[in-house]
Amino acid sequence: MNRKEFLKTVGGGTLALSLAPNLVFARQKSILDKNSAYKLTVLHTNDQHSRIEPFDSSYSRNPNQGGFARRATLIQQFRSQEKNVLLLDAGDIFQGTPYFNFYGGELEFKLMSMMGYDAATMGNHDFDNGLEGFLKALPNAKFPFITSNYDFSNTILDGKTEKYKIFKKDGIKVGLFGVGIELDGLVGKKQYQETKYLNPVEIAQHYADFLRKEKGCDLVICLSHIGYDYRDDADKISDKKLAAQTDNIDLILGGHTHTFLPEPQSFTNKSGKNVLVNQVGWAGLLLGRIDFYFDKNKSLQNISWNNQVIDDSILG
């Protein structure tokens, strides 16, 4: 995708999607801010692949785009404007540049911690240095890794990740869980060792029900590294299938397939309600943003979105 085509795929919108039949549509985001009792801003990335620096200006596909410093500037700007922000990543933080080869993920985790990431899940490339390599870098991550369908009980990562996480933002209770792709065939057995892969649909349903019904979460988010869609493999679980085969999930933030979605996509779950899916490509070229607006009873009323291009217009 060249720069011109890339910029055409992203933009912003207000209430491009509906999550319930009674949503009130508004044309301007400022109207939503004024009329909502609560607001939550979700920022997200996926498949960063150790792309610390922007692509070179001579790079044919995405010249002078991306870069951790620019992303940090943008995140800081959003945080100065919004009081309730969650910053999340959907995996494959590792592998892709000499920074990973030399530092083994330490630098990526340090920089993400400086940006204030709230949570991340693991992608298949986060196993590239083995469980030992991930564990060695992990103390540099000042945020939890949520891995609901990887059973690490017989490995050195036992107890080092979390099955779910609950955040409270100005009265809004947000439940988070994470699912990853099957490692067999993608990652060498030596890298993942005795890690057990559990069915992502079953695990997602379990934690979605748990967070919604038992923990009383107002919003349930799935961090997914299973891929958006597989047209050539009808049996493979994807975010689209996960959305359709479960309920009680409001938002799936995806990764793995490096899919540049022009906007969050809406799918009907097994209870006939809508669930959103978003993914923002790879290499930190975009920062996803979705704003959720709640009424005084903490019922979700509206959303707005913007998949923000990170380029040289952002100082950093």
C-alpha positions as CSV (number, residue, x, y, z in Angstrom):
1,M,0.0,0.0,0.0
2,N,1.5,3.3,-1.0
3,R,1.2,6.5,1.0
4,K,-1.8,7.9,-1.0
5,E,-3.7,4.7,-0.8
6,F,-2.8,4.2,2.9
7,L,-4.2,7.6,3.9
8,K,-7.4,6.9,2.1
9,T,-8.0,3.9,4.3
10,V,-8.1,5.8,7.6
11,G,-10.0,8.7,9.0
12,G,-12.5,9.6,11.7
13,G,-16.2,9.3,12.3
14,T,-18.9,9.8,14.8
15,L,-21.3,7.0,15.5
16,A,-20.4,5.1,12.3
17,L,-21.5,2.0,14.2
18,S,-24.4,1.2,16.5
19,L,-24.2,-1.2,19.5
20,A,-27.8,-1.1,20.5
21,P,-31.1,-0.2,18.8
22,N,-31.7,2.8,21.0
23,L,-28.5,4.7,20.2
24,V,-29.0,8.4,19.5
25,F,-27.0,9.4,16.5
26,A,-25.2,12.8,16.5
27,R,-23.2,14.6,13.9
28,Q,-20.6,16.2,16.1
29,K,-18.4,14.7,18.7
30,S,-18.7,17.8,20.9
31,I,-22.5,17.1,21.2
32,L,-21.6,13.6,22.5
33,D,-19.2,15.0,25.1
34,K,-21.8,17.4,26.3
35,N,-24.7,15.0,26.5
36,S,-22.9,12.0,28.0
37,A,-22.5,11.3,31.7
38,Y,-19.4,9.1,31.2
39,K,-16.8,8.8,28.5
40,L,-14.0,6.2,27.9
41,T,-11.3,6.6,25.3
42,V,-9.6,3.4,24.2
43,L,-6.3,3.7,22.3
44,H,-4.7,0.6,20.8
45,T,-1.9,-0.8,18.7
46,N,-1.0,-4.3,17.4
47,D,1.9,-6.0,15.6
48,Q,4.5,-3.3,16.4
49,H,7.3,-5.7,15.4
50,S,10.1,-3.7,17.1
51,R,9.6,-0.7,14.7
52,I,11.1,1.8,17.2
53,E,12.0,4.4,14.5
54,P,9.9,5.7,11.6
55,F,10.3,4.1,8.2
56,D,12.9,5.9,6.1
57,S,11.8,8.6,3.8
58,S,13.0,6.5,0.9
59,Y,11.0,3.5,1.9
60,S,8.6,2.7,-1.0
61,R,5.5,1.6,1.0
62,N,5.2,3.8,4.1
63,P,7.8,6.5,3.8
64,N,8.5,8.5,7.0
65,Q,5.6,6.9,8.9
66,G,5.4,5.3,12.3
67,G,7.9,5.7,15.2
68,F,7.6,5.2,18.9
69,A,8.4,8.9,19.8
70,R,5.7,10.2,17.6
71,R,3.2,7.8,19.0
72,A,4.2,8.9,22.5
73,T,3.6,12.5,21.6
74,L,0.1,11.6,20.2
75,I,-0.8,9.6,23.3
76,Q,0.3,12.4,25.6
77,Q,-1.9,14.8,23.6
78,F,-4.9,12.6,23.9
79,R,-4.3,12.1,27.6
80,S,-4.2,15.9,28.1
81,Q,-7.6,16.1,26.4
82,E,-9.4,13.1,28.0
83,K,-9.4,12.0,31.6
84,N,-10.4,8.4,31.1
85,V,-8.0,6.6,28.7
86,L,-7.0,3.0,28.3
87,L,-4.0,2.2,26.2
88,L,-3.8,-1.5,24.9
89,D,-1.8,-3.7,22.6
90,A,-2.8,-6.9,20.8
91,G,0.5,-8.6,20.5
92,D,3.6,-9.2,18.3
93,I,5.6,-6.5,20.1
94,F,8.8,-8.4,19.2
95,Q,10.7,-9.2,16.1
96,G,11.3,-7.2,12.9
97,T,14.3,-4.9,13.5
98,P,17.9,-5.1,14.9
99,Y,16.6,-3.5,18.1
100,F,14.9,-6.8,19.0
101,N,17.9,-8.8,17.9
102,F,20.2,-6.8,20.1
103,Y,18.0,-6.0,23.2
104,G,15.7,-8.9,23.1
105,G,12.5,-6.9,23.8
106,E,13.8,-4.9,26.7
107,L,13.7,-1.6,24.7
108,E,10.2,-2.2,23.4
109,F,8.8,-2.9,26.9
110,K,10.6,0.1,28.4
111,L,9.3,2.5,25.8
112,M,5.7,1.1,26.1
113,S,5.9,1.5,29.9
114,M,7.0,5.1,29.4
115,M,4.0,5.6,27.2
116,G,1.7,4.3,29.9
117,Y,0.3,1.1,28.3
118,D,-2.3,-0.4,30.6
119,A,-2.2,-3.9,29.2
120,A,-1.1,-6.1,26.3
121,T,-1.6,-9.7,25.1
122,M,1.0,-12.0,23.6
123,G,1.4,-12.7,19.9
124,N,3.3,-15.6,18.3
125,H,6.4,-13.5,17.7
126,D,6.6,-12.7,21.4
127,F,7.7,-16.3,21.8
128,D,10.6,-15.9,19.3
129,N,13.3,-15.8,22.0
130,G,11.6,-18.6,23.9
131,L,9.9,-18.4,27.2
132,E,13.2,-17.6,28.8
133,G,13.7,-14.6,26.5
134,F,10.2,-13.2,27.2
135,L,10.7,-13.7,31.0
136,K,14.0,-12.0,30.9
137,A,12.5,-8.9,29.2
138,L,9.3,-8.9,31.2
139,P,10.5,-6.9,34.3
140,N,10.8,-3.9,31.9
141,A,7.1,-4.0,31.2
142,K,5.2,-2.0,33.8
143,F,1.9,-3.3,32.5
144,P,0.3,-6.8,32.7
145,F,0.1,-9.3,29.9
146,I,-3.3,-10.8,29.6
147,T,-3.2,-14.4,28.2
148,S,-6.5,-16.2,28.8
149,N,-6.1,-19.1,26.4
150,Y,-2.5,-19.9,27.0
151,D,-1.9,-22.3,29.9
152,F,1.6,-21.7,31.3
153,S,1.1,-23.8,34.4
154,N,4.0,-26.2,33.5
155,T,6.4,-23.5,32.3
156,I,8.5,-20.7,33.7
157,L,5.8,-18.2,32.8
158,D,3.4,-19.7,35.3
159,G,2.0,-16.8,37.3
160,K,3.7,-14.2,35.2
161,T,0.7,-13.3,33.1
162,E,-2.9,-12.7,34.0
163,K,-6.1,-14.3,32.8
164,Y,-8.2,-11.1,33.0
165,K,-8.0,-7.6,34.3
166,I,-10.6,-5.1,35.5
167,F,-10.0,-1.3,35.2
168,K,-12.2,1.3,36.8
169,K,-12.3,4.6,35.0
170,D,-14.4,7.4,36.6
171,G,-17.1,4.9,37.6
172,I,-17.0,2.8,34.4
173,K,-15.9,-0.8,35.0
174,V,-14.0,-2.3,32.1
175,G,-13.2,-6.0,31.9
176,L,-10.3,-7.2,29.7
177,F,-9.2,-10.6,28.6
178,G,-6.9,-11.9,25.8
179,V,-6.7,-14.7,23.3
180,G,-3.8,-15.8,21.2
181,I,-3.4,-17.9,18.1
182,E,-2.4,-21.6,18.1
183,L,1.4,-21.8,18.4
184,D,1.9,-25.2,16.9
185,G,3.1,-24.7,13.3
186,L,3.9,-21.0,13.8
187,V,6.4,-21.3,16.7
188,G,9.0,-23.9,17.4
189,K,8.2,-26.3,20.2
190,K,11.5,-25.3,21.8
191,Q,10.2,-21.7,22.0
192,Y,6.8,-22.4,23.7
193,Q,7.7,-25.7,25.4
194,E,4.8,-27.0,27.5
195,T,2.5,-24.0,26.9
196,K,-1.0,-25.4,26.3
197,Y,-3.3,-23.8,23.7
198,L,-7.0,-23.6,24.8
199,N,-9.9,-23.0,22.4
200,P,-10.2,-19.2,22.0
201,V,-14.0,-19.3,21.5
202,E,-14.7,-21.3,24.6
203,I,-12.2,-19.3,26.7
204,A,-13.6,-16.0,25.3
205,Q,-17.1,-17.0,26.2
206,H,-16.1,-18.0,29.7
207,Y,-14.3,-14.8,30.5
208,A,-16.9,-12.6,28.8
209,D,-19.7,-14.1,30.9
210,F,-17.5,-13.9,34.0
211,L,-16.6,-10.3,33.5
212,R,-20.2,-9.2,32.5
213,K,-22.3,-11.3,34.9
214,E,-20.1,-12.0,37.9
215,K,-17.9,-8.9,38.0
216,G,-20.5,-6.5,36.7
217,C,-18.4,-4.8,34.0
218,D,-20.0,-2.1,31.9
219,L,-17.7,-2.8,29.0
220,V,-15.9,-6.0,28.0
221,I,-12.9,-5.9,25.7
222,C,-11.1,-8.8,24.1
223,L,-7.4,-8.4,23.1
224,S,-7.0,-10.8,20.3
225,H,-4.0,-12.1,18.4
226,I,-5.9,-14.7,16.3
227,G,-6.3,-12.7,13.1
228,Y,-9.1,-10.8,11.5
229,D,-10.2,-13.1,8.8
230,Y,-9.0,-16.2,6.8
231,R,-10.8,-16.4,3.5
232,D,-8.6,-19.4,2.3
233,D,-9.2,-21.4,5.5
234,A,-12.9,-21.6,6.4
235,D,-12.2,-23.7,9.6
236,K,-9.7,-21.3,11.2
237,I,-10.9,-19.2,14.1
238,S,-10.7,-15.5,13.4
239,D,-11.9,-12.3,15.1
240,K,-15.0,-12.3,12.8
241,K,-15.9,-15.8,13.9
242,L,-15.1,-15.1,17.5
243,A,-17.5,-12.1,17.4
244,A,-20.3,-14.2,15.8
245,Q,-19.9,-17.3,18.1
246,T,-19.8,-15.5,21.4
247,D,-21.8,-12.9,23.4
248,N,-21.1,-10.4,26.1
249,I,-18.1,-8.9,24.3
250,D,-18.4,-5.3,23.3
251,L,-15.1,-4.8,21.5
252,I,-12.4,-7.1,20.0
253,L,-9.0,-5.4,19.4
254,G,-7.2,-7.6,17.0
255,G,-3.8,-8.4,15.6
256,H,-1.7,-11.0,13.7
257,T,-3.1,-10.5,10.1
258,H,-1.7,-7.0,9.8
259,T,-5.2,-5.8,8.7
260,F,-5.6,-2.1,8.1
261,L,-9.3,-1.6,8.8
262,P,-10.7,1.7,7.6
263,E,-13.0,1.8,10.6
264,P,-14.1,-0.5,13.4
265,Q,-16.3,-3.3,11.9
266,S,-19.6,-4.3,13.4
267,F,-20.7,-8.0,13.6
268,T,-23.8,-9.7,15.1
269,N,-23.0,-12.0,18.0
270,K,-24.9,-15.2,18.9
271,S,-27.4,-13.2,20.9
272,G,-28.2,-10.9,18.0
273,K,-26.3,-7.9,19.5
274,N,-23.5,-6.0,17.8
275,V,-19.8,-6.3,18.7
276,L,-17.1,-4.1,17.3
277,V,-13.8,-5.4,15.8
278,N,-10.8,-3.1,15.1
279,Q,-7.2,-3.7,13.9
280,V,-4.7,-1.1,12.9
281,G,-2.3,-2.8,10.5
282,W,1.3,-3.2,11.8
283,A,4.6,-1.5,12.6
284,G,2.9,1.3,14.6
285,L,1.8,3.1,11.5
286,L,-1.6,3.8,13.1
287,L,-2.9,4.5,16.6
288,G,-6.5,3.2,16.9
289,R,-8.9,5.3,19.0
290,I,-12.5,4.5,20.0
291,D,-14.5,6.7,22.3
292,F,-17.4,5.1,24.2
293,Y,-20.2,7.4,25.6
294,F,-22.4,6.2,28.5
295,D,-25.5,7.7,30.1
296,K,-26.0,8.3,33.8
297,N,-26.9,4.7,34.3
298,K,-23.7,3.6,32.7
299,S,-25.5,2.2,29.7
300,L,-23.5,2.5,26.4
301,Q,-25.2,5.1,24.2
302,N,-22.8,6.1,21.4
303,I,-19.3,5.7,20.0
304,S,-16.9,7.7,17.9
305,W,-13.7,6.5,16.3
306,N,-10.5,7.6,14.6
307,N,-7.6,5.4,13.3
308,Q,-4.9,8.0,13.5
309,V,-2.0,8.0,11.0
310,I,1.4,8.5,12.6
311,D,3.6,10.5,10.3
312,D,6.0,13.5,10.2
313,S,3.1,15.8,11.0
314,I,3.5,14.6,14.6
315,L,6.5,15.9,16.5
316,G,8.5,13.3,18.3
